[in-house]
Structures are given as structure tokens and as C-alpha cells.
Amino acid sequence: MKSLSMRQRGTWLSQVLCTQLAAAPLALSLLWGLAPSTALAHSSASPTSANEAAEAPVSWPGPMTLSVDATDLDRRVVKVQQTLPVATPGRTLALRYARYLPGGHGPYGDVTRLAGLVVRAQGERLSWRRESADPFTFLVDVPAHAHQLELSFQYLAPVRGSHERASVTRQMLGIEWETVLLYPAGPAAHAISVKPRLRLPSQWQQVSALRGAQGAVVQPAADGWVEFGTVSVETLIDSPLFAGRHLRQVPLDPPGAAHPVTLTLVGDEAATLEASPAQLDAHRALVAQADKLFGGARHFRQYDLMLALSDEFGGIGLEHHESSENGLKPDYFKDWDKAIRGRELLPHEYVHAWNGKYRRPADLATPDYQVPMGNSLLWVYEGLTEYWGRVLAVRSGLSTPEQTRDRLANVVADIAARAGRTWRPLQDTVNDPAIGPGPTREWDTWQRNADYYDEAQLVWLDVDLALRQLSRDQRSLDDFARAFFGGATRGRRPDGSPGPVTYTEDDLVAALNAVQPHDWRRFLRERMDRVGDSVPGLANSGWRLTWATEESSFEGNERGWEGESGNERAQNLAYSLGLRVIGDGSLTQVYWNSPAFEAGLTSGMTLLAVNDRAYKPERLEAAVRANTGGEAPLRLLVKDGDLYRTVTIDWRGGLRYPRLERADGMPDRLGKIWKPR
């Protein structure tokens, strides 16, 4: 599971770097000098024991059944009944709860939300024990006479105030099947079959890539049960479900399309799902533009863009082969012309149907959900998807060229200001999902965090621009997309679902060379392995980064939606003082080596006064503006716990916000990249 791809973190640049940025490529080496470090080693060892592997059957004898009752909206408790045939009676059976989750790239399964587990065989209750070395594995000694086990347990979905993503509300719910399933150890997930059914509250509808026994879309019967056809465990976990009282489906293809794509909206209220014809046409254009990018190849039977619009249902963006889970605020269709409001999310997740699900890095294609994933090519899986997601957003009209330029200006400036680039190479950030819950909130610009999204998208912009320059604008990354991710569909699973076709870095380099001969391995490795060097992305683009004293309308509108505290707008002084602050004066972020950092500030403090007057956002802004070229530092009164103190910030460069401006004498290659096909 990933955070929303439109991360918008304010950043800061030194006054020397700012002068250079207006006239030359970004040079991170102009930041404060810091010693480089070697990359961390990557491990992909499997936790599966030798004995377990030796005794594991290749497939499982017959399908499991899975019954999930999701009608308890009061307590958010999902009830599970499961049966599974036994391969070898009289032996110990290992049952597993998914730990390594596809799309999350790390051990993000939460077995603590499984409760009430009872195992029976022919009415006899059996004891179970947890594997001491793997708490996600439950061991059951199966009697010699037992040929089937019956399991019951509950999934305790997060409730209000739990500080975890809500998946069940009064109006809608999301079922990720790995949270309500135990599966036998041994066979690969695609070799274990299961027949699922789900009970929904009265009058609710559902959407999922799952179909009925005859391949048709199914909806709840009078008793609320939805009966799906038999699929593999792999297909089940790759086919989450959204359901709700208010659900609207919008076909994005003409009638009769062979592999149709549908936009399904679920909302807190019916009015949330209302959209203008022009807004829906932009989503249809997304599908059409993706067809053009990938040469018309659709490696799925059908595809559901599932979009929840809610203040209570948790935000999400998670890819699957034949659907995607997307959760945004209910104002998605509101003020369409003023802000993007998350409209780059659907393109990103849709691109994953090709990049990540159909073509997958070889070390990410694991047989089950206990084997650790190898993330060495996340900069392709996520970074290239981020790049194409934003390209398709502007080509389809989900965003405008002006908005996309402002977004790119923020990304370039943001990456340049991440001081952690002076010690930690981009390649090492692919280890973040395996390392743990992420960096400390206080200093993420120093530690880096999932930069295989934003910085890697700039690497791929560099690749696209280089392809265009080397070929004299005859070839581009679009040609690579058609060759590498298009073509005939392969990789079908036994249950008929699509499976992945894997690749390595060697395959990637060979495909780029087939488009345009060049030393692509060196090109990519220079950008992935070096530290403290120039930021990729704008060379040969026809644009350069510059600075303005006023926010762009894009930045103001977007920050109103993506503030750190709910919908609260954060005051962004990242490129001047080096901090962000919300309305009550709370410092939400201080940037490493920035003027605020040098003054001893950190996030968690509260700003009380500016130059001896009570803090207000407009007062702080006015003080920074008035001190441009001034003679005295700013004085800030801050509260740190029960300690009050006055600090001075020696910044006299005024307010600074990033912009892109045309570079004289160069072709506008960004405009060509973003032009609809």
C-alpha cells in the first residue's frame, strides 16, 4: 500500500543554490557539504523453512470456501467462516495470514486485527499454536481422520479515532481479501483455489474484479450475499471490493469493448457522485490516451477504476491487475478548474496495470505473501508509473499544462532541497518499504523517504528528454512503452486471470537500446547511485527553474486540500525560512540545514510571536517579505513543551516560490511530451 502519489512536501534551498538555479541545472552539491555514504545491502532471504518446503504439495486438493459477513457497521467487525480440504491428514498444517502485501512492497500485513480464531474438524475443536519465528503462521495438528477443517475468526476493522485508515463506515466499505483469509503454506498462491462469498448490508451494491461462476457481474441477493466464482488465492487477493449505499458506474469505453474499463464511484452521499459530461469525458480520455501510449494492448479481461469519495473512508491508492483502490476527499469534482485535487491518482494506478502488474520486476514476483519482496527496481515500478501517470493526466485533460508545470516546479525544487541526497543515493531508497514504518517525521528531508517516486519520475523525464534529443525528436519514451509494456498478452494463470511477465534491469537497458542506441546502463546508474549531484529532469526540456515572490494559484489551491492536518492549509515557507506551519502556529516540518534548522527549530514546536507580535500567517509572511535585503534577523517566540524562548532566523531573501520559465533558444519538449496523442 502506498501513500497518495501527489505528495507535496515543502522544501528549502540555500541562498547560493537559489542564485544558481535561475541560470544553470540544479546542483545539489551547492547545498551544505556532507560526506557521502555507501548504499545499504539488500537481502531477499525467504523465511520458509527447509522442512516445510520439502513437504509442501505443488497444489492444494480442491478449493477452499470463504464466507465473509460485513454487515456489522456498528462495531466494524467483519465475521469470517472458512473451510479448506486437508492434503495430508495426521500431520501439522501451517496456515498463513498475508504479511508481504503486493503494492505495499513490504511487510505491512497486520495480523493483530485477526481475532477469535477457532479451528474445527468434523465438529471437534482443535488447538492451534503460533509459529514462534513467524507470528503470521498458525500451526494446527490435523487428526488422521480429518479431511477438512472449518475455521472461524473476525477481522477487527479500524474504528474512529484509531489513527489507522478506515475501511468500514456507515456508508461504504472496502474488503481487501488478504485481511479475511488464512491460506495453507506450501503451494504458490496461484495454485490454491478458493470460492468466496460476501454478505453486505441491505440495499448496498458492490464493485470488484471478481465475477460470478459464469463470468458475469454479480450483485447481492435479497439476503445480502454476493456469490463469486472460484478463483486462485492470488486472483482473490488481487481483486479487492468496494461497496456502499451510493454507488455509480460510468463506462469509459464505447459499448461492446473487448476489455472494458469502468469508473465506479462510491460516496458518502449521492450528490458527491455527480459529475459534468466534461469531467467524465476527461476520464474517458485517460483510457484512450493509455491505449495510445501502450499500443492498444490491454492485459486484463476488464478493469474497474474504483474511487471512493468520502471524509470518513480512508485515503488510498493501490494497484491491482484488473482494478485499483482509490480513496479521495468528496470534493473531487468540485472547483474542477481551480485545482487538480488528486486527479493524478487514477492515472498512476491505471498505468500500474501495465507497469507493475503485467510487467513486473523479477524480484517482486514472489510465490506467496510470506516471502520477502525484492525492491531493487521500485524506481521503475513506481517512478516510471509516477512519470506516466502525470503525463496521462495532462494528455487526457484531468490536469492542465499550466497546473502540470507548477507541479513539476514544486517537485524539482523539493527534490533539490532534500539534504539527504548528499549522503544517501536514490537507489538505496527502494529499501524503505523493507526497513520499517518510515523515517522520523522530524527530519525526513535528511533521511529521505520513498524518493523512488518523485525523484525517480525526474530520472524518467531525463530518459524521455534524452531519447528525444539523441534521435533529433524522432523517438521518445512512448516508443519504449509500446515495445516493453504493449504487445500480445501473456502470463495467463490456470484460473484464467492474467499473470505477470517479469523483467530485470538487463531487459530494461536492452529495450531502451532498441529504441535508441546509447549507454543507458551508465545513464541510469549515474542517476541512481551517485550522491550530492545535480537534480535530474529539466536539462534539454526547454524550461528552467526560477523563483517568484507569490504563490502560484496551483500551489495555494492544492495545499488547501493536502494540508498536514486534515484539510487545514499549511503555510509553506520551505524555500525561504525552511519551515511549514499551520494556523495554530504548530510547526509541522523544519528542513535540515535550513535557516530555521540553524536557529534550533524543529517540528512539534509552536510559533507564538513574530517580531514581538502574536503569530498570524499573514503577519509572518509580511515579516519575511519586509525583511528582504534587511539588516536584522527575524525574531520568533516559540513554545517547546513548557519552555518559551526567542530565536532569530537570519534569512533576508524574502518569500520564494518555485516556477518554471522558458529557456531561450531551446525547443519546448515538455509541451511535446504533454500534448495529447
N, C-alpha and C positions, 0 to 999 in steps of 0.2 A: 504494500500500500504506500502510496506516495502522498506527500503534501501537494496542495494545488500548485500547478506549474507556473502560475503567474505570481511567483514570489517577488515581492517588491521591497527590498531592503535598502534603506537609505545608506549612503556611504560618504566617505570624506577623502579628499586628496590634498596633499601639501601644496603650499602656495607656489613652490618651484615647479611641481608637476603641472599645476594648472596653466602656468605660462607656456610650458612645452606642449600641452595638449592642443592648443589652438593652432599650432603650426606644424606638428610632427606626429607620427604614430605614437600611441600611448606607450610609455616606458616605465614599467613598474620598478625598474632599477633606480628610478629617481625618488622612490619612497625612502624612508629611513633605512639605512643599510643594516641588513640582518644576515646572519650566516645561514647558508643552505643546509638542508638535511637530506639524508638518503631516504628513499621510499621504504615503506613498511613491507614486509614479506606477506604474501597471500597464501593461505592454507585452504585446501579443499578436501580435507580428510573426511571420510564417511564414518558416522557413528555406528553403523550396522555391524554387529558382532560377527565373527567368523562362523560360529556355530549356527546362528540364526540364518546367515546367508547359505550355509551348506544345506540346511533343512528346508529352505524356502521353496514352495512349489512355484512353477512358472506361471500358472494361472490359478484361479480360485474356482472351486466346484459349484457353479451355479450362482445366480445373483443374490445379493443381499436385498432386503426391503428396508425402506426408511420412511417413517411416518412422522411428520413434524407439525405440531399444533401451535400456531402463532396467534391464538385468539385472546390471550390474556394481556390486554392492553393496560390494565390497571397496574400490574406488578412487573410488566416487561419480562415475564418468564416464558421461555419457549420450551415446550414439552416434546421429548423425542422418544419414539419407540423404534427399535431396530432389530431385525433378525438377520442371522448370517449362517450359512451352512458351514460345517466343520470339515476341514480337509483331512485331518489325522486325529480321530478320537483317541483319548487316552494319553495325550501329550499336552504340553504347555503351549497356549496360544498367546501371541503378543498382539494386542490391539493398540492402534496408534491414533493420537489426536494430532492434526497437522501443526507443524512447528514452523517450517520454512514456507512462506506464502508467496506464490507467483505474483509478480508485480510489486511486491514489497522488497524482494531481493535479500531478505534476511529473516532471522528467527523471530517473527512478530506474532505467531500464534499465541493465544492466551488461554492456556489450559485451566487457569484459576476460575474461569467462567463456566466450566463444566462442573455440575454438582448432582448429587443424588444418584450416583451410578449404582445400578442393580443388575446383576447378570444371573440368568436362569437357564437351565437345560431341562426340558420336559417338566416344568413346574418346580424343579429343585433349585433353590438359591445357591449359587456358587460363590466362594470367596475369591477375591482378586487382590493383587498387590501391585504396587507401582515399581517399575524398574528404577533402581537406585541411581543408575548412571544417566537415565533419561526419564525425567518425570512426565514426559508426554506419552510414555508407553505403559500400558496396563497389562499385566500378566494374569492369565486365567488357566488353571489346571482343568482341562476338559475331561469329564468322565469317559470311560471306554465305551459306554452305551450311547453317548450323546452324539447326534449328527447335526444338531442345530442349536444355536444359542439365541436367547432373547435378551435384549438389552433395553434398559430404560434409564434416562437421565434428563437433566434440564440444562438449557443454556440460559444463563442469567445475563440478559442484555443490559447495557449501561442505563441507569436511570438519571433523572435530572439532578445535577449537582455532583455527578461522579467524575467530572472533568475528562471523560472519555467520549469518543464520538457516539452520538445517539443513533441507533439503528432501528428503534421501535418508538413510534409516537402515537398519539391518538388518531392521527390522520393518515399515516403511512408507515411502512416498514421495509427493511431490506434484509434478505436472507442470504448470507454467504455460507454455502453448504458445508465448508470445512469446519464451521463453528458448531455444527449439529451432527457430526458424523465421527464414528470410530471405524477404522478400516484395518484389515489384517496385515501384519508385517510379512514381507516376502516378495510377493509378485509386484511388478510395476503397477502404478496406478491405472494405466490404460488397460491392464489385464484383469481387473476386478470389476465386475458389473454390479449395478445397483438399480432398483426400481423405486424412485422417490414419489412421495405424495405430500401435499401440504394443505393444511386447513387454515382458511382466512376468516376474519370477521365478516359478518353479514353485509352484503351489498358491495364488497370490495372487489376490485379487479387486479390482475397481476400481469407482469411482463417479464419474460425470461427467454434466453436462447433455447431452453428446454421445450420440447414439443410432446404431444400425446403419442400413444402407441402407433398411430397411423401417420405420424409426421405432421399433424395439424396443430394449430394454436389451440390451446385449451384454456377454459375459464372455470371458476368454481361452480360446482353443482349446488343444488338447493341447500345441502348441509354444510357448504363451505369448503369441501375438499376438492383439490385440484389433483388429478391423476396424470402423471407424466409417464412416458415410455422408458424402457430400460436403457441405461447408458453406462459408460465406464465411470469409475470414480474420478478419473482425470477430467472427463467431459462435465460431470456434475459440478466439480469444484470450479471449473472454468465457466459456469453458467449461473451466476447469481440471479436473484429475483428481487424486483421492486413490486410493491403492491400498495394500494391506497383507496380511499373513498373517492378521490378526484383524480382520474386518470384519463389522459387524452393521447391518442395515437395519430401521428401525421406521417403518411407515406412520403418518402423523399425521392422515390423513383416513379416513373410512369407505370401505369397498370401493366401487369404481365412480365415485369423484370425477372430475369432468371435467378438472381441472387439479391432479393430486395433489401433495401435499407429503410428503417423506420425510426423516426424520432418519437419517443414515448415520454410524455411529461406527467409527473406526479406532483401535486401541490397541496399546501395546507388548505387552500380554498380554490374553488373552481375558477374564480376570476384571475388567479395567478397564472393560469394556463392560457389565457387569451393572448394571441399574437397577431400582428398585422400580416397581410399577404406578403409584404416586402420582407418582413423578418423571417417568415418561413421560406421564402424564396432564397434567402441567403444560406439557409441550412441545406436546401436542395442543391445550391451551387457548390457547397462544400463537397457533397458526394460526387458531383460532376467533375470538379477540379481534381479530386483524388483519383478518379478514373483516368484523367488525362496524365497525371503525374506518374501513375503506376501502369500505364499502358493498357488500361481497361481490365486488368486482371483483378478478380475478386476471389480471394482464397477463403471464402466462407459460404455456407449454404444460405444464410440470411444474416442480417446484422441489426441489432437493436441499440440505438443510442438512448440509454435510459438516463433521464435527467430529472432529479428531484429538486423542486424549488420550495425552500422551507426555511423558517427561522429556527426550527427545532431539530429537524433531521440533520445529522452531521454532514459537513462538507467532505467531499471525497472526489477523487479522480483515479479510477482503477481500470486497467485494460483487461480485456478478455478477447478470445478469438472471434466470437460471434456476438459480442455485446460489450458495453462498457458501463461502469457505475459512475455517475456524475452527480454531485450534490452542490448546489449553489444557493445564494440568497433569493428570496421570492421576487426581487426587483430585476430579474434577468432581462425581461422585455421592456422595462421602464427606462425612460430617458435614453433611448437607443442611440441617438446621435451624439450624446454627451460623453459617454464612457464605454469602454469595452465590456466592463462588468463580467469578467470571466469567460468571454466568448472565444478565448483561445483554448479553453479546456477541451471542448468536444473535438476540435481538430486534432489536438495532441493524442487523445485516447483513440480516435478513429485511425490515425496513422499507425498506431501500435498493431492494428490487425495485420499489417504488412511487416513492420519493423518491430519484432519482439515476439509476436505470436506465430506468424507464418515463417519468417526467417528469424532464427534465434541464435545468439551466441552459444557455442557448443558447451561451455562450462555452466551455462544457465539451464540447460536441458537435463534436469535431474529426474530419476525414475519415480520418486515419491516425494513426500513432504517432510522427511526427516534427514535426507541427505543435504548437507550444506551446499548452497548455490555458489558458483564461481562468478564473480562480478567483474572480471578483467575488462570486458567490453561494454560496461554500462555507459561509457561515453559515446558509444554508438547506439545502444538500445534506447537510452533516454536523451542523450544530447542531440543526435540526429533527428529523433522524433520531435524534440522541442523546436528544432530549427524548422522542420517541415510543417509542424503544427501552426507556427506563426505565419509561415509563408502561405499556407492554405487559408488561414483566417483572412488575410488581406486579399488574396486572389478571389475568394468567394464573396467578399463584401461583409463578412462578420466584423471586420475592423477596416478602418480607412488607412491609406498610405500615411497620412499625417499622424494618426494615432500610432501606427507601427513604427514610424521614425522616432517618435518621442519615447516609445517603449524601448527601442534599441539604444537610444542615447542613454537612458537610465541603466540599461544592462551593462553597456560598455563602461560607463563611469563607475558603476557598482563593482564590477569585476576588478577594475584598476585599483580601487580603494581597499580591497581585501588584503590586508597586510600579510596574511598567512601565505600568500603566493610567494613571498620571499624565502620561505623555508619548506613549504610543502608542495610538491608537484601535483598537477591536476590528476595524473594517473592514480596517485595514492587516494584520492577522494572516493574512488569506486569502492574502497573498503568500508566506507561509512556505514552501510546497512549491516555489515557483519560486526562492526566494532561495538555497537550498542545503541542507546537511545538518542545519540547525537551529541553535539558539543555543548558546553555550558552556555546558557543564554547570555551571560555577561560578555563573552569575548568570542563570538562566533566568527567575526571578521579576522581574527588571528588564528583560530583553529581551522577554519574553513568548514563548510557543511554542504554536502551533496552538490558540489560545483560541477559535477558531471552533467548537470542540467544546463545552467546558464553559461558557464564558460565554454563547455563543450559545444553548445549551439554556435558560439562565435568561432570555434575551430571549424565547424562545418560551413559556416558562412565564408571563412577563409578558403576552404576547399572549393566551394562553388565559384568564388571570385577568381581563384587561380585557374580553374578549369576554363573559365570564360577568357581570361587573359591569354593563357597558353594557346588556346585554339582560335584566337582572334574572334571571340564571341560566336563561334560556330557550335560549341558544345558546352554543356553545363551539368550540374548535379541532377537535373531532370533526366538526362540520358542514363546516368548511373542508376537512378531509381527504377526506370523501366527495365534495365538489364538485370539488376540484382534482386529486386523485390517483385517484379512483374513475372511474365512467363506463365507456363502451364501450372495448374495446381497440383502439388504433390503432397505426400505425407499424410494420406488418409489413415485413420485409426480403424480397428476392426468394427467399432460400432457406427462407422460412417462419418464420424466427426473429423474435422481437419486436424492434422498434427504438424509439428514444427519441422522445418528443414534447417539444419544447423550450419553455422559458418565459423571460421576463425579469422584472425587478423590477416593471415596469408590470403584467404579468399577475398577479403575486403580490398587489399592492396592490388591483387590481380584484376579485380573488377574495375577499379579506378584506372589502372594502366590500360585496360581495354578501351576505356572511353578516351583517355588522353595520356600518352606515354609521359612519365615523369618519375622522379624518385619519391614516390608517395609515402613509402615507409619512413624515410628520413623526414619528410614534410610533417607527417603526423606525429612521429616520435619527438621531434623538436618541440612541438606544442604540448605534448602530454607529459614529457619527462623533465623539462627544464624548470627552473625556479627564478623568480625575480626578474623576469624579462618582459618584453613588450606584450601588451594585450592583443590577441588576435581579433580580426573581424572587420576593420574598416579599410585596410590597405587595398587599393585598386577599386574601391566601391564608388568613388566619385563624391564621397561625403567625408566630413571630419567632425570631431567633437569640439564644441565650443561651449561657452557659458553665458547665461542670462541672469539678470537680477530679479526676474519674476518667474514664478512657476508657470509651466505650460498648463493649458486647460486640461490636458490629458492627466498630468500628474495630480492636480487638485481633485479632479473627479474620481480618479482611481483610488487615491488614498482615502477619500471619503467612504469608499466601500471596503478597502482592505486594511483598515487600521488595526493596531495591535490589540485593542480592547473592544471586541465586538465590532460595531460599526463606527466607533469613535475615531474621528480623524486625528492622526498624529502629525504634529508639527515637525517637518523634515528640515533640519539644518545640518544634514550629513556632510555636505560638501563645503561648509564653512566652519562652524564650531565643532562638528563631528559628533552630533547627538540627535536623538529624536525624543520628543516629549509630548505627552498627551495633556488634555485640558486641565486636569487637576495638578499639573506640574510634575507628575511621575516621569522620571527618565526611563524610557523603555529600552534604549540602546546607546552606548558610548563606543566610538570606534577607536580601535587600537592605534596608538601613536598620533591621534588627532589632537588639536588644541584642547578639547575637553578632557581627553585622556591625560595630557601633560599637566592639566590643572588638578588632577586627582579625582575626577568624577567617575562614577560607574553607574550602571543601571540599577534600579531599586531605590536610588536617592530621590528626593522630592525637591524641585526647584520652587522656592518661596518668593524670591525678590530679584529684580534686575535693576542694577544701579540704584539700590535703596528704595525701589518702588515695587509694590506687590506684583507678582508674576501674572501676566496675561499673555496669551500667544502673540497678540498684535504688539504688545509692549516689547517683548523680546525681539521680535522681527524688526521693529523700528530702531531698537538699540544697536542691532548688528548693522543695519543699513546706515545709521547715523555715524557709526564708528569707522566707516570706510576711509582708509588712509589717516585715521585719527592718531592721537598721541598717547592715549591711555587705554589700558586693558579694560574689558568689561568686568564688572563686579557682580557676582551672583551669590545670593544667600541660599544655602541648601540645607536640607534636613536629612541626616543619616541616622536612622533609628531615633534615639533621643538626643542626638548630638546636633547642634546647629553650628554652622561655620560659614565664613565668607571665603570664596575662592575668586581668583582672577583668571580670565581667559584672554590670552594675548593674541587675538585674531582681529586684523584690521582690513581684511579683504572683502568685506561686505557680503551680501547674500549671493549665492551662486547655485544655479540650477542647470543641468546638462541639456544641451540641444545638439542637433546635427545641422550642419550647414554645407552647402555645395562647395566642393573643392574646384577651384578654377582649372580649366583645361583638361578635365577628366570626364569620361563618359559616365552617365548615371546608370551604373549597373544595378544598384538597388531597385530602381524603378523597373528595370527589365526583369529582375527576379520576381517582383511582386505583381507584375502585370498578369491579368487572368489569361489562361490558355484557351 
